[in-house]
Amino acid sequence: MIPVFLGVLSLVLVNAQGVTALTSERDSGALDLLLVTELTPREFIFGKLYGVLYNTKEMVALPVLWTIWLALTRVLSAESAVFVIIDFLLLAHFAAMLGLHAAITYTNSRTAIAHSLGTIFFLMVGILICAFLIILSNREFGRQLLSFLIFIGAGSVALFGSLGAKNPSQAIALVSLLTPFWTFYCVISLVNGDFAAAFLVSLLLYGFALLAMLVPAVGDFDIALGRTSAIQG
């Protein structure tokens, strides 16, 4: 369980770095200077995204190196280690982009940080705890499953309200609806030893979620950050 908790902690720290990378510039006024330059939306978003991952490289590298060590010591099979590394790197991109998405959506820094960290805690910690509580309560599995599904369903509604507060879209709606339920499925699949299913589902799910936030961030960059008004001012 140590690599699991280490990976979740790394994702939370990457997400925190992602949201503060933009909110700190907005609060200091440096963002206004960037908006009047000829910096393209692609350069800005990808520069921020990979700048966040570079600043948190130790947090990303440590779980990856630990997974490689587990594979070398034959605690994990080589196939499972590859699954874990690919999925973790994708989740690191997702966590960083989620932070940037929240910072773009909410102009207030505290609100952006609260929504960003709340989302990552719900997806990575809340659902993980729910799954393990269900597994531990074997005698009342049906009753526990219903209550947790209600919790996850309510979380999906809150997730859509958080992610789609400024620019709701069908892609964001699908991400909000599918991500909590299929994350729960991935956790149960891992516990049951079905690593390939968990890998494929999480790869498609969080890959789509990453694109659902990345594409609008690049396409609606001027509107989202107020670049037009900054230039006119």
Secondary structure as UniProt FT lines:
FT   HELIX           2..28
FT   HELIX           30..35
FT   HELIX           41..55
FT   HELIX           57..72
FT   TURN            73..74
FT   HELIX           78..105
FT   HELIX           109..121
FT   HELIX           122..126
FT   HELIX           127..136
FT   TURN            139..140
FT   HELIX           141..163
FT   HELIX           170..191
FT   TURN            192..193
FT   HELIX           195..219
FT   HELIX           221..225
FT   HELIX           227..232
//
